Amino acid sequence: MRMEEQEKTVNTESEETSLPEELLMDGTFAKERIGFSRPKAIAVIALAATVVLAIVLLVAFLPRSEGHVVINEAMTSNDEAFVHPEYGSVDWVELYNPTSAAVDLSGFGLTDELKKQYKYTFPEGTVLEGGAYLVLYCTGGTTATDADPYCTGFALSQEGEQLYLLGKNYLELDELTLPMLDTDTAYARTDDGRFAVTDTVTPGEANRFGD
């Protein structure tokens, strides 16, 4: 009888010793120690996910024309509308700074394919003043030089394509879907932020329509 009582005592002590570890595995002991239940943890995670989603949606739907430089006008088939003194009748893209503050474009990029985000990179010291315009010459085969740093090295397709303006660290600042354009017509931003085809091309100036 004494041996059985001794064995029972040993077994009881063993069960009591392992009890907190077993309880810790199912969360009960942990909950009592830190005062934080599993439902509360799930609620906190769900709230954090909701906040992150709200921020992402807010950024996605903010008007892109506010707060930074935008693509303002582009021509994909140039004959006589605009003639560069050195490059002749080239495709071109115009940028515009709608803000009142100067924007440093150093290290920013322009491309027509996201697989090559920085086909053209703005050189150091490129600053676009508030309310100012900048024309980039889309000359296939002619790259930027110190004498003329605004040659992109790639031409635009008259059939239509995408244009992307990128900030540093691959941040997409603006995107423009170019349609098929007739020769000597441009695709330009209107006052309400939309785009329309115009045969009154204004590189480096405010856009006009129907003049």
N, C-alpha and C positions, 0 to 999 in steps of 0.2 A: 504493500500500500504506500509506503514511503517513497519507493521508486517511482510509482505512477504520479504521486503528488509532485515529486521533484520534476518529472518530465513535463507535467502540466504547467508548473511554474516557469520552466525554461521556455516553453512554447508561448506562454502568455507574454513574457518579457520580450521575446523575439518579435511577436506581432505588434506590441506597443512600440518597439524601436523602429520598425519599418513603416508604421502608420503615417507619420508626417510625410515621408518620401512618397508613399502611394497617393496621399491626398494632394501633394504638390503636383503630381503628374496629371491629375484631373482638374487642377485649377483651384480647388477649394482652399488649400493651405496658402497658396500664393495670393489668393484674393484676400484672405484674412490678414496676411502680412502687409500688403501694400495698399489695402483698402480700395482696390480698383477692380470692378467686376468685368467679366467678358462682354456682357451687353454694352457697358459703358465704353469699352475699348472699340467695339464695332461702331458705336454711334460717333465717336471722335474721328475714326477713319473715314466714315461716310461723310461727315461734315467737311473734313479736309479735302476730300475728292470733289465735293460740290463747289467749294471755294476755288479750287484750281480750274475746274471746268468753266466757272463763271468768268474768271480772268481771261482764259483762252478765248472764249466767245466774245468778250468785250474787245480784246485786241483785234480779233479777226474782223469785226464789223465796224471798227473805227474808220472814218473817212481817211483814205490814204493821202488826200490832197492837203491835209492839215498837219503842219508841224515839221515838214521836211521837203526836200527837193523832189520834184515829180517830172516824169516824161510829159512834155507839153505838145510836141509836134514832131512829125516824122514824114520823110519823103523817100519812097522806095524806087522810083523811076524818074530820074531828073534829066531833062534835055536842055531846056532854056530857062527854066524858072529860077535857078540859082547857079551861078558859075563861079567856082573858086578860082582865084588867080593862078594857082599852081596845079591843082588837081582836076580842074575842069568841072564837068557836070557830074557830080558825085551824089550818092545817097547821103542823107544827113538826119540827125536826131537833135532835137532841141530840148534842153532841160530848163526848168523854171523853178525859182525859189519863191514860193508864195508868202513866206514869212517876212518879218521886218528885221530879222537877225541874219548875219552872215553865217554860212554853213561851210565847214571845211570838208571838202570831198576827197582829201588825200586818202588813198587806199581803197576808195569805193570802186565799184565795177559796173560795167555794162556788158550784156551778153544777149545772144539770141537763142541760146540753148543752155539749160540748167546743168547739163553734164560738164560744161566748161563755163563755170560761173564767172570767171574773171577773164574773158576773152580780151577785154580792154580794162586796164586799171588806171584810175586817175593818178597822175603824178603828185608827189609831195608838193605842198604849197598851193594846191588848187582850191581856191576859196570863191564861193558864189555869194555875192552880196544879196541882202534882202531885196526882193522885187526884181532881181536881175535874171538874165537869160544866158545860156551857154550852148553853143552849137558844136556838135561832134560830127566829124566827117567820116562816113562809113565807107572807107576806101579799101576794098579787098586787095591784099598784097602790099599795101602801104601802111607801115606801122608808125607809131608816134615817135617823134624825134624831139630833141631839145628845141629846135627851131619852131616846130609845130607839134605840141604835145597832145593835140586833140584829134588825132587820126586813130580810129578804132582798130584798123587792121582786118575788119570783116565788112562785107557789103550786106545790104538788105535784099530780101526777095520780093519782087513785084507781085508775086502770087499770094503774098501774105505770110505772116509768121508772128512769133512772140518776141517781145522785148522785155528784158528784166533789168531794173536798176537795183544794185545791191550795195548795202552798206558794208562795214567791216564785219568780220566773223560770219559771213554768208547771210546776213540779215536782209531779207527782201523788202525794199522800200517801196517799189512801184512795179507794176506789170502792165503791159499794153499788148492787146491782140490787134495786130495790123491786118486789115482786110486786103483784098486785091485792089490795087490803085491804078488808075490811068496815069499815063506819063504826065508829068508837070502838075500833079495834084498832090495834096498833102492830107494827112490825117491829123486833126488838131483838136485840142481840148477846148470845150466851150465854157461859158461863164458858170454853168451849173455843174461842171466837173465831168460831163460826158464828152464823147468824141464825135466828130463829124468830118466828112470829106469836104475839102475846100480847094478851089483853084486860085485862091488868093493866098499865096504862101508868104510867110513872114518869119524867116529864120532870124533869131536874135531880137524879135519884136513881139508885141502883144498880138495874139491871134485875131484874124478878121475873117469874116465870111460874107461872100456875095458882093464884094466891092468891085 
